[in-house]
Amino acid sequence: MFLRLLLLFTVVPALELFLLIQLGRYVGIWPTAALVLGTGVVGAWLARREGLKVLKAVNTEMAEGRMPTDHLLDGLLILLAGAVLLTPGLLTDAVGFVLLAPPGRRVIRGVVSKAISKRITTTGPVTMDGQWRRIE
């Protein structure tokens, strides 16, 4: 886990910086700065719009007595998208926009749901001493 975090906090920013420098060399500093600012503004607007849609869907499902699991996961992905879009860069913006787009969220939600359900069914419930036990 430490190695993954180390890579995330060192390799990703270095790659983002490299890409921004290369883009700045190709199109110029002002268009590059405008692109970074523009994606931030558009991303914030989209995150707000999608977040409000999900909040409305959560309220509707709760009012109907259903647990809004898919919508709650969507809300988490939208929050993650907003955080990723705050960091300047081309790759992180691409990831953020994929997370904001409903089709992209649907795919990622499916992968995350399968991973969570696999983890829950393979590890089992927590016992009184806080340890995971497999149900047999």
The first five atom37 places (N, CA, C, CB, O) and aatype in JSON, in Angstrom:
{
  "aatype": [12, 13, 10, 1, 10, 10, 10, 10, 13, 16, 19, 19, 14, 0, 10, 6, 10, 13, 10, 10, 9, 5, 10, 7, 1, 18, 19, 7, 9, 17, 14, 16, 0, 0, 10, 19, 10, 7, 16, 7, 19, 19, 7, 0, 17, 10, 0, 1, 1, 6, 7, 10, 11, 19, 10, 11, 0, 19, 2, 16, 6, 12, 0, 6, 7, 1, 12, 14, 16, 3, 8, 10, 10, 3, 7, 10, 10, 9, 10, 10, 0, 7, 0, 19, 10, 10, 16, 14, 7, 10, 10, 16, 3, 0, 19, 7, 13, 19, 10, 10, 0, 14, 14, 7, 1, 1, 19, 9, 1, 7, 19, 19, 15, 11, 0, 9, 15, 11, 1, 9, 16, 16, 16, 7, 14, 19, 16, 12, 3, 7, 5, 17, 1, 1, 9, 6],
  "atom_mask": [
    [1, 1, 1, 1, 1],
    [1, 1, 1, 1, 1],
    [1, 1, 1, 1, 1],
    [1, 1, 1, 1, 1],
    [1, 1, 1, 1, 1],
    [1, 1, 1, 1, 1],
    [1, 1, 1, 1, 1],
    [1, 1, 1, 1, 1],
    [1, 1, 1, 1, 1],
    [1, 1, 1, 1, 1],
    [1, 1, 1, 1, 1],
    [1, 1, 1, 1, 1],
    [1, 1, 1, 1, 1],
    [1, 1, 1, 1, 1],
    [1, 1, 1, 1, 1],
    [1, 1, 1, 1, 1],
    [1, 1, 1, 1, 1],
    [1, 1, 1, 1, 1],
    [1, 1, 1, 1, 1],
    [1, 1, 1, 1, 1],
    [1, 1, 1, 1, 1],
    [1, 1, 1, 1, 1],
    [1, 1, 1, 1, 1],
    [1, 1, 1, 0, 1],
    [1, 1, 1, 1, 1],
    [1, 1, 1, 1, 1],
    [1, 1, 1, 1, 1],
    [1, 1, 1, 0, 1],
    [1, 1, 1, 1, 1],
    [1, 1, 1, 1, 1],
    [1, 1, 1, 1, 1],
    [1, 1, 1, 1, 1],
    [1, 1, 1, 1, 1],
    [1, 1, 1, 1, 1],
    [1, 1, 1, 1, 1],
    [1, 1, 1, 1, 1],
    [1, 1, 1, 1, 1],
    [1, 1, 1, 0, 1],
    [1, 1, 1, 1, 1],
    [1, 1, 1, 0, 1],
    [1, 1, 1, 1, 1],
    [1, 1, 1, 1, 1],
    [1, 1, 1, 0, 1],
    [1, 1, 1, 1, 1],
    [1, 1, 1, 1, 1],
    [1, 1, 1, 1, 1],
    [1, 1, 1, 1, 1],
    [1, 1, 1, 1, 1],
    [1, 1, 1, 1, 1],
    [1, 1, 1, 1, 1],
    [1, 1, 1, 0, 1],
    [1, 1, 1, 1, 1],
    [1, 1, 1, 1, 1],
    [1, 1, 1, 1, 1],
    [1, 1, 1, 1, 1],
    [1, 1, 1, 1, 1],
    [1, 1, 1, 1, 1],
    [1, 1, 1, 1, 1],
    [1, 1, 1, 1, 1],
    [1, 1, 1, 1, 1],
    [1, 1, 1, 1, 1],
    [1, 1, 1, 1, 1],
    [1, 1, 1, 1, 1],
    [1, 1, 1, 1, 1],
    [1, 1, 1, 0, 1],
    [1, 1, 1, 1, 1],
    [1, 1, 1, 1, 1],
    [1, 1, 1, 1, 1],
    [1, 1, 1, 1, 1],
    [1, 1, 1, 1, 1],
    [1, 1, 1, 1, 1],
    [1, 1, 1, 1, 1],
    [1, 1, 1, 1, 1],
    [1, 1, 1, 1, 1],
    [1, 1, 1, 0, 1],
    [1, 1, 1, 1, 1],
    [1, 1, 1, 1, 1],
    [1, 1, 1, 1, 1],
    [1, 1, 1, 1, 1],
    [1, 1, 1, 1, 1],
    [1, 1, 1, 1, 1],
    [1, 1, 1, 0, 1],
    [1, 1, 1, 1, 1],
    [1, 1, 1, 1, 1],
    [1, 1, 1, 1, 1],
    [1, 1, 1, 1, 1],
    [1, 1, 1, 1, 1],
    [1, 1, 1, 1, 1],
    [1, 1, 1, 0, 1],
    [1, 1, 1, 1, 1],
    [1, 1, 1, 1, 1],
    [1, 1, 1, 1, 1],
    [1, 1, 1, 1, 1],
    [1, 1, 1, 1, 1],
    [1, 1, 1, 1, 1],
    [1, 1, 1, 0, 1],
    [1, 1, 1, 1, 1],
    [1, 1, 1, 1, 1],
    [1, 1, 1, 1, 1],
    [1, 1, 1, 1, 1],
    [1, 1, 1, 1, 1],
    [1, 1, 1, 1, 1],
    [1, 1, 1, 1, 1],
    [1, 1, 1, 0, 1],
    [1, 1, 1, 1, 1],
    [1, 1, 1, 1, 1],
    [1, 1, 1, 1, 1],
    [1, 1, 1, 1, 1],
    [1, 1, 1, 1, 1],
    [1, 1, 1, 0, 1],
    [1, 1, 1, 1, 1],
    [1, 1, 1, 1, 1],
    [1, 1, 1, 1, 1],
    [1, 1, 1, 1, 1],
    [1, 1, 1, 1, 1],
    [1, 1, 1, 1, 1],
    [1, 1, 1, 1, 1],
    [1, 1, 1, 1, 1],
    [1, 1, 1, 1, 1],
    [1, 1, 1, 1, 1],
    [1, 1, 1, 1, 1],
    [1, 1, 1, 1, 1],
    [1, 1, 1, 1, 1],
    [1, 1, 1, 0, 1],
    [1, 1, 1, 1, 1],
    [1, 1, 1, 1, 1],
    [1, 1, 1, 1, 1],
    [1, 1, 1, 1, 1],
    [1, 1, 1, 1, 1],
    [1, 1, 1, 0, 1],
    [1, 1, 1, 1, 1],
    [1, 1, 1, 1, 1],
    [1, 1, 1, 1, 1],
    [1, 1, 1, 1, 1],
    [1, 1, 1, 1, 1],
    [1, 1, 1, 1, 1]
  ],
  "atom_positions": [
    [[0.82, -1.19, 0.0], [0.0, 0.0, 0.0], [0.87, 1.25, 0.0], [-0.93, 0.0, 1.2], [0.57, 2.22, -0.7]],
    [[1.94, 1.23, 0.79], [2.84, 2.38, 0.83], [3.43, 2.67, -0.54], [3.96, 2.14, 1.85], [3.54, 3.82, -0.94]],
    [[3.81, 1.61, -1.25], [4.4, 1.8, -2.58], [3.39, 2.42, -3.54], [4.9, 0.45, -3.13], [3.75, 3.28, -4.34]],
    [[2.15, 2.01, -3.46], [1.11, 2.59, -4.32], [0.93, 4.08, -4.03], [-0.22, 1.85, -4.13], [0.84, 4.9, -4.95]],
    [[0.88, 4.42, -2.75], [0.73, 5.84, -2.39], [1.95, 6.65, -2.8], [0.49, 5.98, -0.88], [1.83, 7.78, -3.26]],
    [[3.12, 6.07, -2.63], [4.35, 6.75, -3.04], [4.32, 7.03, -4.54], [5.6, 5.9, -2.68], [4.65, 8.13, -4.98]],
    [[3.93, 6.03, -5.32], [3.82, 6.23, -6.77], [2.76, 7.27, -7.11], [3.5, 4.91, -7.46], [2.96, 8.11, -7.98]],
    [[1.63, 7.22, -6.41], [0.54, 8.16, -6.67], [0.98, 9.59, -6.4], [-0.67, 7.81, -5.81], [0.65, 10.49, -7.17]],
    [[1.7, 9.81, -5.32], [2.08, 11.17, -4.94], [3.39, 11.65, -5.55], [2.17, 11.26, -3.45], [3.75, 12.81, -5.38]],
    [[4.1, 10.79, -6.26], [5.34, 11.24, -6.91], [5.27, 11.11, -8.43], [6.52, 10.45, -6.39], [5.6, 12.05, -9.15]],
    [[4.86, 9.97, -8.91], [4.87, 9.73, -10.35], [3.77, 10.53, -11.05], [4.71, 8.24, -10.65], [4.02, 11.15, -12.09]],
    [[2.58, 10.53, -10.51], [1.47, 11.24, -11.16], [1.74, 12.74, -11.27], [0.17, 11.0, -10.38], [1.57, 13.29, -12.35]],
    [[2.15, 13.42, -10.19], [2.45, 14.85, -10.35], [3.61, 15.12, -11.31], [2.76, 15.47, -9.0], [3.58, 16.09, -12.07]],
    [[4.63, 14.27, -11.28], [5.75, 14.46, -12.21], [5.29, 14.29, -13.65], [6.89, 13.46, -11.89], [5.7, 15.05, -14.53]],
    [[4.46, 13.31, -13.9], [3.93, 13.09, -15.25], [3.03, 14.25, -15.67], [3.16, 11.76, -15.32], [3.09, 14.7, -16.82]],
    [[2.2, 14.73, -14.76], [1.33, 15.87, -15.05], [2.17, 17.11, -15.39], [0.4, 16.16, -13.85], [1.87, 17.83, -16.34]],
    [[3.2, 17.35, -14.61], [4.07, 18.5, -14.86], [4.75, 18.38, -16.22], [5.13, 18.63, -13.75], [4.84, 19.36, -16.97]],
    [[5.23, 17.2, -16.53], [5.86, 16.97, -17.83], [4.89, 17.26, -18.97], [6.39, 15.53, -17.93], [5.23, 17.93, -19.94]],
    [[3.66, 16.73, -18.85], [2.67, 16.95, -19.9], [2.29, 18.42, -20.05], [1.42, 16.12, -19.61], [2.12, 18.91, -21.17]],
    [[2.15, 19.13, -18.94], [1.83, 20.55, -19.0], [2.97, 21.35, -19.64], [1.53, 21.09, -17.6], [2.72, 22.28, -20.41]],
    [[4.19, 21.0, -19.32], [5.34, 21.69, -19.94], [5.37, 21.42, -21.44], [6.67, 21.23, -19.29], [5.59, 22.34, -22.23]],
    [[5.15, 20.17, -21.82], [5.15, 19.85, -23.25], [4.02, 20.56, -23.98], [5.02, 18.34, -23.45], [4.22, 21.08, -25.08]],
    [[2.84, 20.6, -23.39], [1.71, 21.31, -23.99], [2.02, 22.8, -24.09], [0.42, 21.07, -23.18], [1.72, 23.43, -25.1]],
    [[2.62, 23.35, -23.03], [2.99, 24.77, -23.04], [3.99, 25.09, -24.14], [0.0, 0.0, 0.0], [3.91, 26.15, -24.76]],
    [[4.91, 24.19, -24.39], [5.88, 24.38, -25.48], [5.19, 24.33, -26.84], [6.98, 23.3, -25.41], [5.56, 25.06, -27.76]],
    [[4.19, 23.48, -26.95], [3.52, 23.28, -28.24], [2.53, 24.39, -28.56], [2.81, 21.93, -28.24], [2.53, 24.93, -29.66]],
    [[1.67, 24.74, -27.59], [0.62, 25.73, -27.87], [0.87, 27.08, -27.19], [-0.71, 25.2, -27.43], [0.22, 28.06, -27.54]],
    [[1.77, 27.13, -26.24], [2.06, 28.37, -25.53], [1.55, 28.33, -24.1], [0.0, 0.0, 0.0], [0.72, 27.5, -23.72]],
    [[2.08, 29.25, -23.31], [1.76, 29.25, -21.88], [0.33, 29.71, -21.61], [2.74, 30.14, -21.14], [-0.34, 29.15, -20.74]],
    [[-0.15, 30.73, -22.33], [-1.49, 31.25, -22.06], [-2.59, 30.28, -22.47], [-1.69, 32.57, -22.78], [-3.55, 30.09, -21.71]],
    [[-2.51, 29.65, -23.63], [-3.53, 28.64, -23.93], [-3.51, 27.46, -22.96], [-3.34, 28.13, -25.35], [-4.55, 26.89, -22.63]],
    [[-2.32, 27.1, -22.51], [-2.22, 26.0, -21.54], [-2.86, 26.41, -20.21], [-0.74, 25.6, -21.32], [-3.61, 25.63, -19.62]],
    [[-2.58, 27.62, -19.75], [-3.18, 28.12, -18.51], [-4.69, 28.23, -18.66], [-2.58, 29.48, -18.12], [-5.44, 27.9, -17.74]],
    [[-5.15, 28.69, -19.82], [-6.6, 28.79, -20.06], [-7.25, 27.41, -20.04], [-6.87, 29.49, -21.41], [-8.35, 27.25, -19.52]],
    [[-6.56, 26.42, -20.61], [-7.09, 25.06, -20.6], [-7.23, 24.54, -19.17], [-6.19, 24.12, -21.43], [-8.25, 23.95, -18.82]],
    [[-6.2, 24.75, -18.36], [-6.24, 24.28, -16.97], [-7.36, 24.99, -16.21], [-4.88, 24.53, -16.28], [-8.12, 24.34, -15.48]],
    [[-7.47, 26.3, -16.36], [-8.54, 27.04, -15.68], [-9.92, 26.66, -16.22], [-8.32, 28.54, -15.84], [-10.87, 26.52, -15.46]],
    [[-10.01, 26.51, -17.52], [-11.29, 26.15, -18.13], [-11.79, 24.79, -17.7], [0.0, 0.0, 0.0], [-12.98, 24.62, -17.41]],
    [[-10.89, 23.82, -17.64], [-11.32, 22.49, -17.18], [-11.74, 22.53, -15.72], [-10.21, 21.46, -17.38], [-12.62, 21.78, -15.31]],
    [[-11.11, 23.39, -14.93], [-11.5, 23.54, -13.53], [-12.9, 24.1, -13.4], [0.0, 0.0, 0.0], [-13.71, 23.61, -12.61]],
    [[-13.19, 25.15, -14.18], [-14.52, 25.78, -14.12], [-15.6, 24.82, -14.63], [-14.54, 27.08, -14.95], [-16.63, 24.64, -13.98]],
    [[-15.36, 24.22, -15.78], [-16.33, 23.28, -16.35], [-16.51, 22.07, -15.43], [-15.89, 22.82, -17.76], [-17.63, 21.6, -15.23]],
    [[-15.41, 21.58, -14.86], [-15.49, 20.44, -13.95], [-16.28, 20.76, -12.7], [0.0, 0.0, 0.0], [-17.06, 19.93, -12.24]],
    [[-16.09, 21.96, -12.14], [-16.85, 22.36, -10.95], [-18.34, 22.45, -11.27], [-16.34, 23.71, -10.4], [-19.18, 22.01, -10.49]],
    [[-18.67, 23.02, -12.43], [-20.07, 23.13, -12.83], [-20.7, 21.75, -13.01], [-20.19, 23.94, -14.13], [-21.81, 21.49, -12.54]],
    [[-19.97, 20.86, -13.71], [-20.49, 19.51, -13.93], [-20.62, 18.73, -12.62], [-19.58, 18.75, -14.89], [-21.6, 18.01, -12.42]],
    [[-19.65, 18.88, -11.73], [-19.71, 18.17, -10.45], [-20.92, 18.63, -9.65], [-18.41, 18.39, -9.64], [-21.6, 17.82, -9.02]],
    [[-21.18, 19.92, -9.66], [-22.35, 20.44, -8.95], [-23.64, 19.9, -9.57], [-22.35, 21.99, -8.97], [-24.54, 19.45, -8.86]],
    [[-23.71, 19.95, -10.88], [-24.92, 19.48, -11.57], [-25.17, 18.0, -11.32], [-24.8, 19.73, -13.07], [-26.29, 17.61, -10.96]],
    [[-24.14, 17.18, -11.5], [-24.29, 15.74, -11.3], [-24.54, 15.41, -9.83], [-23.05, 14.99, -11.8], [-25.31, 14.51, -9.52]],
    [[-23.9, 16.14, -8.94], [-24.1, 15.92, -7.51], [-25.53, 16.2, -7.09], [0.0, 0.0, 0.0], [-26.11, 15.46, -6.29]],
    [[-26.11, 17.27, -7.63], [-27.5, 17.59, -7.31], [-28.46, 16.54, -7.87], [-27.87, 18.97, -7.86], [-29.46, 16.2, -7.23]],
    [[-28.16, 16.02, -9.06], [-28.98, 14.93, -9.63], [-28.95, 13.71, -8.72], [-28.49, 14.56, -11.04], [-29.99, 13.1, -8.45]],
    [[-27.76, 13.35, -8.28], [-27.63, 12.17, -7.43], [-28.32, 12.4, -6.09], [-26.14, 11.82, -7.21], [-28.97, 11.5, -5.57]],
    [[-28.17, 13.59, -5.53], [-28.83, 13.9, -4.26], [-30.35, 13.77, -4.39], [-28.46, 15.3, -3.79], [-31.01, 13.25, -3.48]],
    [[-30.89, 14.24, -5.49], [-32.34, 14.11, -5.72], [-32.74, 12.64, -5.84], [-32.75, 14.88, -7.0], [-33.76, 12.22, -5.29]],
    [[-31.93, 11.85, -6.54], [-32.22, 10.42, -6.69], [-32.13, 9.7, -5.35], [-31.26, 9.78, -7.7], [-32.94, 8.81, -5.07]],
    [[-31.16, 10.07, -4.52], [-31.02, 9.46, -3.19], [-32.26, 9.78, -2.37], [-29.74, 9.96, -2.47], [-32.83, 8.89, -1.73]],
    [[-32.68, 11.03, -2.37], [-33.87, 11.42, -1.61], [-35.12, 10.68, -2.09], [-34.09, 12.93, -1.7], [-35.95, 10.26, -1.28]],
    [[-35.25, 10.53, -3.41], [-36.4, 9.82, -3.96], [-36.42, 8.36, -3.52], [-36.41, 9.91, -5.49], [-37.45, 7.85, -3.09]],
    [[-35.28, 7.7, -3.63], [-35.23, 6.29, -3.23], [-35.46, 6.11, -1.74], [-33.9, 5.67, -3.62], [-36.14, 5.17, -1.32]],
    [[-34.89, 7.0, -0.94], [-35.11, 6.91, 0.51], [-36.58, 7.12, 0.85], [-34.23, 7.94, 1.26], [-37.11, 6.45, 1.73]],
    [[-37.24, 8.06, 0.17], [-38.66, 8.31, 0.41], [-39.5, 7.1, 0.04], [-39.12, 9.54, -0.37], [-40.56, 6.88, 0.62]],
    [[-39.04, 6.32, -0.94], [-39.76, 5.12, -1.37], [-39.38, 3.91, -0.53], [-39.49, 4.84, -2.84], [-39.88, 2.81, -0.77]],
    [[-38.5, 4.09, 0.45], [-38.14, 3.0, 1.35], [-37.06, 2.07, 0.83], [0.0, 0.0, 0.0], [-36.89, 0.97, 1.36]],
    [[-36.33, 2.49, -0.2], [-35.25, 1.66, -0.75], [-33.9, 2.25, -0.36], [-35.37, 1.55, -2.29], [-33.76, 3.46, -0.18]],
    [[-32.92, 1.38, -0.23], [-31.56, 1.82, 0.06], [-30.91, 2.26, -1.25], [-30.73, 0.7, 0.76], [-30.83, 1.45, -2.18]],
    [[-30.46, 3.5, -1.36], [-29.91, 4.02, -2.63], [-28.42, 3.69, -2.8], [-30.11, 5.52, -2.69], [-27.6, 4.59, -2.94]],
    [[-28.08, 2.42, -2.79], [-26.67, 2.04, -2.82], [-25.95, 2.53, -4.08], [-26.54, 0.53, -2.72], [-24.85, 3.07, -3.98]],
    [[-26.55, 2.35, -5.24], [-25.9, 2.8, -6.48], [-25.72, 4.31, -6.49], [-26.72, 2.35, -7.7], [-24.69, 4.81, -6.92]],
    [[-26.73, 5.01, -6.03], [-26.64, 6.47, -6.03], [-25.64, 6.98, -5.0], [-28.02, 7.08, -5.77], [-24.97, 7.99, -5.23]],
    [[-25.53, 6.3, -3.88], [-24.53, 6.7, -2.89], [-23.13, 6.49, -3.44], [-24.71, 5.91, -1.59], [-22.25, 7.33, -3.22]],
    [[-22.92, 5.4, -4.14], [-21.62, 5.17, -4.77], [-21.36, 6.2, -5.87], [-21.55, 3.74, -5.36], [-20.23, 6.66, -6.04]],
    [[-22.41, 6.57, -6.61], [-22.28, 7.64, -7.6], [-21.85, 8.94, -6.93], [-23.61, 7.84, -8.35], [-20.98, 9.65, -7.43]],
    [[-22.46, 9.25, -5.8], [-22.09, 10.46, -5.07], [-20.64, 10.46, -4.65], [0.0, 0.0, 0.0], [-19.96, 11.48, -4.72]],
    [[-20.15, 9.3, -4.2], [-18.75, 9.18, -3.83], [-17.84, 9.38, -5.04], [-18.48, 7.81, -3.18], [-16.8, 10.04, -4.94]],
    [[-18.22, 8.82, -6.18], [-17.42, 8.98, -7.39], [-17.43, 10.42, -7.88], [-17.94, 8.06, -8.49], [-16.42, 10.91, -8.39]],
    [[-18.54, 11.12, -7.72], [-18.62, 12.53, -8.1], [-17.74, 13.36, -7.18], [-20.07, 13.03, -8.05], [-17.05, 14.28, -7.63]],
    [[-17.75, 13.05, -5.89], [-16.87, 13.74, -4.95], [-15.4, 13.52, -5.31], [-17.14, 13.26, -3.51], [-14.6, 14.45, -5.29]],
    [[-15.07, 12.29, -5.65], [-13.7, 11.98, -6.08], [-13.36, 12.73, -7.36], [-13.54, 10.47, -6.29], [-12.25, 13.24, -7.5]],
    [[-14.31, 12.81, -8.28], [-14.08, 13.55, -9.53], [-13.8, 15.01, -9.25], [-15.29, 13.42, -10.46], [-12.9, 15.6, -9.84]],
    [[-14.57, 15.61, -8.34], [-14.34, 17.0, -7.98], [-12.96, 17.22, -7.39], [0.0, 0.0, 0.0], [-12.3, 18.21, -7.7]],
    [[-12.53, 16.3, -6.54], [-11.2, 16.42, -5.94], [-10.11, 16.28, -6.99], [-11.01, 15.37, -4.84], [-9.12, 17.01, -6.96]],
    [[-10.29, 15.34, -7.91], [-9.29, 15.12, -8.96], [-9.24, 16.32, -9.91], [-9.61, 13.82, -9.74], [-8.17, 16.69, -10.38]],
    [[-10.39, 16.91, -10.18], [-10.41, 18.06, -11.08], [-9.8, 19.31, -10.44], [-11.84, 18.36, -11.5], [-9.43, 20.24, -11.16]],
    [[-9.68, 19.35, -9.13], [-9.03, 20.48, -8.48], [-7.52, 20.49, -8.71], [-9.31, 20.45, -6.99], [-6.89, 21.55, -8.69]],
    [[-6.95, 19.32, -8.93], [-5.51, 19.26, -9.19], [-5.26, 19.61, -10.64], [-4.94, 17.86, -8.84], [-5.87, 19.02, -11.54]],
    [[-4.36, 20.56, -10.89], [-4.1, 20.93, -12.29], [-3.35, 19.82, -13.01], [-3.3, 22.25, -12.36], [-2.39, 19.26, -12.49]],
    [[-3.8, 19.52, -14.2], [-3.15, 18.5, -15.0], [-4.09, 17.93, -16.04], [0.0, 0.0, 0.0], [-5.31, 18.07, -15.95]],
    [[-3.5, 17.31, -17.02], [-4.28, 16.76, -18.12], [-4.84, 15.37, -17.79], [-3.44, 16.7, -19.37], [-6.0, 15.08, -18.06]],
    [[-4.0, 14.53, -17.22], [-4.45, 13.17, -16.89], [-5.51, 13.17, -15.79], [-3.26, 12.3, -16.46], [-6.52, 12.48, -15.89]],
    [[-5.27, 13.96, -14.74], [-6.24, 14.01, -13.66], [-7.56, 14.61, -14.13], [-5.69, 14.81, -12.48], [-8.63, 14.2, -13.67]],
    [[-7.5, 15.58, -15.04], [-8.74, 16.14, -15.59], [-9.49, 15.1, -16.4], [-8.43, 17.37, -16.45], [-10.71, 15.02, -16.34]],
    [[-8.76, 14.31, -17.16], [-9.41, 13.25, -17.96], [-10.1, 12.25, -17.04], [-8.37, 12.53, -18.86], [-11.23, 11.84, -17.3]],
    [[-9.41, 11.85, -15.97], [-10.01, 10.92, -15.01], [-11.24, 11.56, -14.36], [-8.98, 10.5, -13.92], [-12.27, 10.9, -14.19]],
    [[-11.14, 12.83, -14.0], [-12.26, 13.52, -13.37], [-13.47, 13.59, -14.28], [0.0, 0.0, 0.0], [-14.6, 13.38, -13.83]],
    [[-13.25, 13.89, -15.57], [-14.38, 13.98, -16.49], [-15.0, 12.61, -16.76], [-13.94, 14.62, -17.82], [-16.21, 12.5, -16.96]],
    [[-14.18, 11.56, -16.76], [-14.74, 10.2, -16.9], [-15.62, 9.88, -15.7], [-13.6, 9.15, -17.05], [-16.68, 9.28, -15.84]],
    [[-15.16, 10.27, -14.5], [-15.95, 10.02, -13.3], [-17.23, 10.85, -13.26], [-15.12, 10.3, -12.07], [-18.21, 10.44, -12.64]],
    [[-17.23, 12.01, -13.91], [-18.43, 12.85, -13.92], [-19.45, 12.4, -14.95], [-18.05, 14.28, -14.18], [-20.65, 12.62, -14.77]],
    [[-19.0, 11.77, -16.01], [-19.92, 11.34, -17.06], [-20.7, 10.1, -16.59], [-19.15, 11.04, -18.39], [-20.08, 9.14, -16.13]],
    [[-22.02, 10.11, -16.68], [-22.8, 8.96, -16.2], [-22.37, 7.61, -16.79], [-24.25, 9.18, -16.51], [-22.32, 6.63, -16.05]],
    [[-22.05, 7.51, -18.1], [-21.59, 6.2, -18.59], [-20.27, 5.74, -17.96], [-21.44, 6.24, -20.1], [-20.1, 4.56, -17.65]],
    [[-19.36, 6.67, -17.77], [-18.09, 6.33, -17.12], [-18.3, 5.92, -15.69], [0.0, 0.0, 0.0], [-17.69, 4.95, -15.22]],
    [[-19.16, 6.65, -14.99], [-19.48, 6.3, -13.6], [-20.13, 4.93, -13.51], [-20.39, 7.35, -12.98], [-19.85, 4.17, -12.58]],
    [[-20.99, 4.62, -14.47], [-21.68, 3.33, -14.45], [-20.68, 2.19, -14.55], [-22.7, 3.25, -15.61], [-20.79, 1.19, -13.83]],
    [[-19.7, 2.32, -15.43], [-18.68, 1.28, -15.58], [-17.85, 1.15, -14.31], [-17.76, 1.58, -16.78], [-17.64, 0.05, -13.81]],
    [[-17.39, 2.28, -13.8], [-16.54, 2.26, -12.6], [-17.34, 1.77, -11.4], [-15.95, 3.65, -12.33], [-16.81, 1.04, -10.56]],
    [[-18.61, 2.18, -11.3], [-19.47, 1.73, -10.2], [-19.61, 0.21, -10.23], [-20.86, 2.4, -10.29], [-19.6, -0.44, -9.18]],
    [[-19.74, -0.36, -11.43], [-19.85, -1.81, -11.54], [-18.59, -2.51, -11.06], [0.0, 0.0, 0.0], [-18.67, -3.52, -10.35]],
    [[-17.45, -1.99, -11.43], [-16.17, -2.58, -11.0], [-16.02, -2.48, -9.49], [-14.98, -1.89, -11.71], [-15.63, -3.44, -8.83]],
    [[-16.31, -1.3, -8.95], [-16.18, -1.09, -7.5], [-17.18, -1.95, -6.74], [-16.39, 0.4, -7.15], [-16.84, -2.53, -5.71]],
    [[-18.41, -2.04, -7.23], [-19.42, -2.87, -6.57], [-19.01, -4.33, -6.53], [-20.77, -2.73, -7.28], [-19.17, -5.0, -5.51]],
    [[-18.48, -4.83, -7.64], [-18.02, -6.23, -7.66], [-16.87, -6.45, -6.68], [-17.58, -6.63, -9.07], [-16.83, -7.46, -5.99]],
    [[-15.95, -5.49, -6.62], [-14.82, -5.62, -5.71], [-15.28, -5.6, -4.26], [-13.8, -4.51, -5.96], [-14.78, -6.37, -3.44]],
    [[-16.22, -4.72, -3.96], [-16.73, -4.64, -2.58], [-17.49, -5.9, -2.22], [-17.63, -3.4, -2.41], [-17.29, -6.46, -1.15]],
    [[-18.37, -6.35, -3.12], [-19.17, -7.54, -2.8], [-18.28, -8.78, -2.7], [-20.26, -7.76, -3.86], [-18.55, -9.66, -1.88]],
    [[-17.25, -8.87, -3.51], [-16.32, -10.0, -3.41], [-15.59, -9.97, -2.08], [-15.31, -9.98, -4.58], [-15.41, -11.0, -1.43]],
    [[-15.17, -8.78, -1.68], [-14.47, -8.64, -0.4], [-15.38, -8.99, 0.77], [-13.94, -7.2, -0.24], [-14.95, -9.63, 1.73]],
    [[-16.63, -8.58, 0.69], [-17.56, -8.86, 1.78], [-17.88, -10.35, 1.84], [-18.86, -8.05, 1.61], [-17.9, -10.92, 2.93]],
    [[-18.12, -10.98, 0.7], [-18.5, -12.4, 0.73], [-17.32, -13.3, 1.02], [-19.12, -12.79, -0.59], [-17.52, -14.4, 1.55]],
    [[-16.1, -12.88, 0.71], [-14.96, -13.76, 0.99], [-14.44, -13.58, 2.4], [-13.85, -13.5, 0.01], [-13.87, -14.52, 2.96]],
    [[-14.62, -12.41, 2.99], [-14.1, -12.22, 4.34], [-15.14, -12.47, 5.41], [-13.55, -10.83, 4.48], [-14.8, -12.89, 6.51]],
    [[-16.39, -12.21, 5.11], [-17.43, -12.48, 6.07], [-17.63, -11.35, 7.07], [0.0, 0.0, 0.0], [-17.04, -10.28, 6.93]],
    [[-18.47, -11.59, 8.06], [-18.81, -10.53, 9.02], [-17.72, -10.34, 10.06], [-20.13, -10.86, 9.71], [-16.8, -11.15, 10.19]],
    [[-17.84, -9.25, 10.79], [-16.92, -8.96, 11.89], [-17.48, -9.58, 13.15], [-16.71, -7.42, 12.06], [-18.68, -9.47, 13.44]],
    [[-16.61, -10.23, 13.91], [-17.04, -10.82, 15.18], [-16.95, -9.77, 16.28], [-16.17, -12.06, 15.54], [-16.53, -8.64, 16.04]],
    [[-17.35, -10.16, 17.48], [-17.36, -9.21, 18.6], [-15.97, -8.69, 18.94], [-17.96, -9.87, 19.83], [-15.85, -7.57, 19.44]],
    [[-14.92, -9.45, 18.67], [-13.57, -8.97, 18.96], [-12.99, -8.12, 17.84], [-12.66, -10.14, 19.24], [-11.83, -7.72, 17.9]],
    [[-13.8, -7.83, 16.79], [-13.37, -6.94, 15.71], [-12.59, -7.63, 14.62], [0.0, 0.0, 0.0], [-12.08, -6.96, 13.72]],
    [[-12.47, -8.94, 14.66], [-11.72, -9.68, 13.67], [-12.65, -10.19, 12.57], [-10.98, -10.85, 14.32], [-13.81, -10.53, 12.81]],
    [[-12.11, -10.23, 11.35], [-12.88, -10.79, 10.23], [-12.84, -12.3, 10.31], [-12.32, -10.29, 8.86], [-11.79, -12.89, 10.56]],
    [[-13.99, -12.92, 10.09], [-14.08, -14.38, 10.11], [-14.8, -14.83, 8.86], [-14.8, -14.9, 11.38], [-15.76, -14.19, 8.43]],
    [[-14.35, -15.92, 8.28], [-15.02, -16.5, 7.12], [-16.19, -17.34, 7.6], [-14.03, -17.35, 6.27], [-16.08, -18.1, 8.56]],
    [[-17.31, -17.19, 6.91], [-18.49, -17.99, 7.23], [-18.35, -19.34, 6.55], [-19.8, -17.28, 6.78], [-18.13, -19.42, 5.35]],
    [[-18.47, -20.39, 7.32], [-18.33, -21.74, 6.75], [-19.5, -22.59, 7.1], [-17.06, -22.4, 7.23], [-19.56, -23.76, 6.71]]
  ]
}
